[in-house]
């Protein structure tokens, strides 16, 4: 019963969130294009679905994804569990002892990214554009490794309490250097993959994981250390996809030595 | 009717696929690593069903209403060629879609909760709602501005890498003077904005615009908009932290 009341409240709230964009699209359609919508019934039904769906999703988030992320963080850093796996008391723990946390972060980042529909679509497009040089699976695995390593490293940062912007600054420096040397055609794809990897389901889960970790690890505060995992998850795929592009070029050179005699520019464009 | 049902089923399978890896990884950890019964399984299962149902309806509705209208408008405006209306449209599109972004709604509420617990803002329900709302408005403003810059860049043909790299230098610079509490939230908001609602519409705008101009590559220019949309929120939220 309580759930139904909460759901109704969330649906009303999401109607307020959706209203501005609905009004703005309708006004623009009328004023600029000067045509009213022919299929307004379908549009209206669509907006109803959007409002109800957003409301239900947010309730489910509150009931499931947030508690799950926090529960995992709590269990992974539970002193009794850590004592069982590394045999140390809570006061003697160093960052290496939290290896189950890094493993969990890696598994969550990797698996959710591999299943991400937006990424599958991007990979197929990239495969077609490159004439097969970029494999559909190769690209998906590259991005998934990037997200997994990113989330894992983000957890390491939370546990050690190092400043977030050091990592981000260093990460973007690597991206800039890679951009200079990577094949030109992979660059837009790489920048794009940073955005598409963090799906609506994954973001709340890893946010809750980060907040839970920062609350459970001694000496950390949720406010200072809890956020930042999403930033890691969007930065590292850029690096791994650029690296994948560089690898593809290298492989091409090794398997086909004749390309060495060609113009390097042309060779890069052919490779990807 | 039958077609809608098939589409709805396809969206439901898609939402299930989104959730499946999380279920598999977490259950294997529970079964093999912790080996303890979990409390509150029933409420989590109910919540999981709500997530799947909600995401399914949301995406089905987007395909039915928002995407066709938004894409049609983006193409019509790009063809029309009035720079003023194009810029206004880009701003409102970025602003409106960001306000409706589910992941951002969730993160902003969580950030307000954390800030209240740490005593950075008042702990009343009203103070939290105000803070979360301010955060969402800031990010929405940032994405709107990003699209305006992105559209002008496509029209004027400025170099994308130079602008992006310059932007990140600015981010690092502002980080040094921003209060420490806002840095994490700011950097996260860059990744949150570019998901379900924003990306398809923004891509439609970029591709429509680039293909209506001569000698432009739709793929490169369409992507440029999204790159800006993940950069400006970081900068704007940092500034929000300095001002508030």
Boltz contact constraints between the chains, C-beta under 6 A:
constraints:
  - contact:
      token1: [A, 17]
      token2: [B, 99]
      max_distance: 6.0
  - contact:
      token1: [A, 17]
      token2: [B, 100]
      max_distance: 6.0
  - contact:
      token1: [A, 18]
      token2: [B, 100]
      max_distance: 6.0
  - contact:
      token1: [A, 20]
      token2: [B, 96]
      max_distance: 6.0
  - contact:
      token1: [A, 21]
      token2: [B, 96]
      max_distance: 6.0
  - contact:
      token1: [A, 21]
      token2: [B, 100]
      max_distance: 6.0
  - contact:
      token1: [A, 24]
      token2: [B, 92]
      max_distance: 6.0
  - contact:
      token1: [A, 24]
      token2: [B, 96]
      max_distance: 6.0
  - contact:
      token1: [A, 25]
      token2: [B, 69]
      max_distance: 6.0
  - contact:
      token1: [A, 28]
      token2: [B, 73]
      max_distance: 6.0
  - contact:
      token1: [A, 32]
      token2: [B, 85]
      max_distance: 6.0
  - contact:
      token1: [A, 33]
      token2: [B, 76]
      max_distance: 6.0
  - contact:
      token1: [A, 42]
      token2: [B, 64]
      max_distance: 6.0
  - contact:
      token1: [A, 43]
      token2: [B, 65]
      max_distance: 6.0
  - contact:
      token1: [A, 46]
      token2: [B, 61]
      max_distance: 6.0
  - contact:
      token1: [A, 46]
      token2: [B, 64]
      max_distance: 6.0
  - contact:
      token1: [A, 46]
      token2: [B, 65]
      max_distance: 6.0
  - contact:
      token1: [A, 47]
      token2: [B, 65]
      max_distance: 6.0
  - contact:
      token1: [A, 49]
      token2: [B, 57]
      max_distance: 6.0
  - contact:
      token1: [A, 49]
      token2: [B, 60]
      max_distance: 6.0
  - contact:
      token1: [A, 49]
      token2: [B, 61]
      max_distance: 6.0
  - contact:
      token1: [A, 50]
      token2: [B, 58]
      max_distance: 6.0
  - contact:
      token1: [A, 50]
      token2: [B, 61]
      max_distance: 6.0
  - contact:
      token1: [A, 50]
      token2: [B, 62]
      max_distance: 6.0
  - contact:
      token1: [A, 52]
      token2: [B, 57]
      max_distance: 6.0
  - contact:
      token1: [A, 53]
      token2: [B, 54]
      max_distance: 6.0
  - contact:
      token1: [A, 53]
      token2: [B, 57]
      max_distance: 6.0
  - contact:
      token1: [A, 53]
      token2: [B, 58]
      max_distance: 6.0
  - contact:
      token1: [A, 53]
      token2: [B, 61]
      max_distance: 6.0
  - contact:
      token1: [A, 54]
      token2: [B, 58]
      max_distance: 6.0
  - contact:
      token1: [A, 54]
      token2: [B, 102]
      max_distance: 6.0
  - contact:
      token1: [A, 56]
      token2: [B, 50]
      max_distance: 6.0
  - contact:
      token1: [A, 56]
      token2: [B, 53]
      max_distance: 6.0
  - contact:
      token1: [A, 56]
      token2: [B, 54]
      max_distance: 6.0
  - contact:
      token1: [A, 57]
      token2: [B, 51]
      max_distance: 6.0
  - contact:
      token1: [A, 57]
      token2: [B, 54]
      max_distance: 6.0
  - contact:
      token1: [A, 57]
      token2: [B, 55]
      max_distance: 6.0
  - contact:
      token1: [A, 57]
      token2: [B, 58]
      max_distance: 6.0
  - contact:
      token1: [A, 57]
      token2: [B, 102]
      max_distance: 6.0
  - contact:
      token1: [A, 59]
      token2: [B, 50]
      max_distance: 6.0
  - contact:
      token1: [A, 60]
      token2: [B, 47]
      max_distance: 6.0
  - contact:
      token1: [A, 60]
      token2: [B, 50]
      max_distance: 6.0
  - contact:
      token1: [A, 60]
      token2: [B, 51]
      max_distance: 6.0
  - contact:
      token1: [A, 60]
      token2: [B, 54]
      max_distance: 6.0
  - contact:
      token1: [A, 61]
      token2: [B, 106]
      max_distance: 6.0
  - contact:
      token1: [A, 63]
      token2: [B, 43]
      max_distance: 6.0
  - contact:
      token1: [A, 63]
      token2: [B, 47]
      max_distance: 6.0
  - contact:
      token1: [A, 64]
      token2: [B, 44]
      max_distance: 6.0
  - contact:
      token1: [A, 64]
      token2: [B, 47]
      max_distance: 6.0
  - contact:
      token1: [A, 64]
      token2: [B, 48]
      max_distance: 6.0
  - contact:
      token1: [A, 64]
      token2: [B, 51]
      max_distance: 6.0
  - contact:
      token1: [A, 75]
      token2: [B, 34]
      max_distance: 6.0
  - contact:
      token1: [A, 107]
      token2: [B, 25]
      max_distance: 6.0
  - contact:
      token1: [A, 108]
      token2: [B, 25]
      max_distance: 6.0
  - contact:
      token1: [A, 111]
      token2: [B, 21]
      max_distance: 6.0
  - contact:
      token1: [A, 111]
      token2: [B, 25]
      max_distance: 6.0
  - contact:
      token1: [A, 112]
      token2: [B, 21]
      max_distance: 6.0
  - contact:
      token1: [A, 115]
      token2: [B, 17]
      max_distance: 6.0
  - contact:
      token1: [A, 115]
      token2: [B, 21]
      max_distance: 6.0
  - contact:
      token1: [A, 117]
      token2: [B, 14]
      max_distance: 6.0
  - contact:
      token1: [A, 164]
      token2: [B, 183]
      max_distance: 6.0
  - contact:
      token1: [A, 164]
      token2: [B, 184]
      max_distance: 6.0
  - contact:
      token1: [A, 165]
      token2: [B, 175]
      max_distance: 6.0
  - contact:
      token1: [A, 169]
      token2: [B, 172]
      max_distance: 6.0
  - contact:
      token1: [A, 172]
      token2: [B, 168]
      max_distance: 6.0
  - contact:
      token1: [A, 176]
      token2: [B, 165]
      max_distance: 6.0
  - contact:
      token1: [A, 188]
      token2: [B, 220]
      max_distance: 6.0
  - contact:
      token1: [A, 188]
      token2: [B, 223]
      max_distance: 6.0
  - contact:
      token1: [A, 191]
      token2: [B, 227]
      max_distance: 6.0
  - contact:
      token1: [A, 192]
      token2: [B, 223]
      max_distance: 6.0
  - contact:
      token1: [A, 195]
      token2: [B, 194]
      max_distance: 6.0
  - contact:
      token1: [A, 195]
      token2: [B, 226]
      max_distance: 6.0
  - contact:
      token1: [A, 195]
      token2: [B, 230]
      max_distance: 6.0
  - contact:
      token1: [A, 198]
      token2: [B, 191]
      max_distance: 6.0
  - contact:
      token1: [A, 199]
      token2: [B, 18]
      max_distance: 6.0
  - contact:
      token1: [A, 200]
      token2: [B, 102]
      max_distance: 6.0
  - contact:
      token1: [A, 200]
      token2: [B, 103]
      max_distance: 6.0
  - contact:
      token1: [A, 200]
      token2: [B, 195]
      max_distance: 6.0
  - contact:
      token1: [A, 200]
      token2: [B, 196]
      max_distance: 6.0
  - contact:
      token1: [A, 201]
      token2: [B, 18]
      max_distance: 6.0
  - contact:
      token1: [A, 201]
      token2: [B, 19]
      max_distance: 6.0
  - contact:
      token1: [A, 203]
      token2: [B, 103]
      max_distance: 6.0
  - contact:
      token1: [A, 203]
      token2: [B, 192]
      max_distance: 6.0
  - contact:
      token1: [A, 204]
      token2: [B, 106]
      max_distance: 6.0
  - contact:
      token1: [A, 207]
      token2: [B, 107]
      max_distance: 6.0
  - contact:
      token1: [A, 222]
      token2: [B, 114]
      max_distance: 6.0
  - contact:
      token1: [A, 223]
      token2: [B, 114]
      max_distance: 6.0
  - contact:
      token1: [A, 223]
      token2: [B, 118]
      max_distance: 6.0
  - contact:
      token1: [A, 223]
      token2: [B, 181]
      max_distance: 6.0
  - contact:
      token1: [A, 224]
      token2: [B, 180]
      max_distance: 6.0
  - contact:
      token1: [A, 227]
      token2: [B, 184]
      max_distance: 6.0
  - contact:
      token1: [A, 227]
      token2: [B, 185]
      max_distance: 6.0
  - contact:
      token1: [A, 227]
      token2: [B, 188]
      max_distance: 6.0
  - contact:
      token1: [A, 228]
      token2: [B, 184]
      max_distance: 6.0
  - contact:
      token1: [A, 228]
      token2: [B, 187]
      max_distance: 6.0
  - contact:
      token1: [A, 230]
      token2: [B, 188]
      max_distance: 6.0
  - contact:
      token1: [A, 230]
      token2: [B, 191]
      max_distance: 6.0
  - contact:
      token1: [A, 231]
      token2: [B, 187]
      max_distance: 6.0
  - contact:
      token1: [A, 231]
      token2: [B, 188]
      max_distance: 6.0
  - contact:
      token1: [A, 231]
      token2: [B, 191]
      max_distance: 6.0
  - contact:
      token1: [A, 234]
      token2: [B, 191]
      max_distance: 6.0
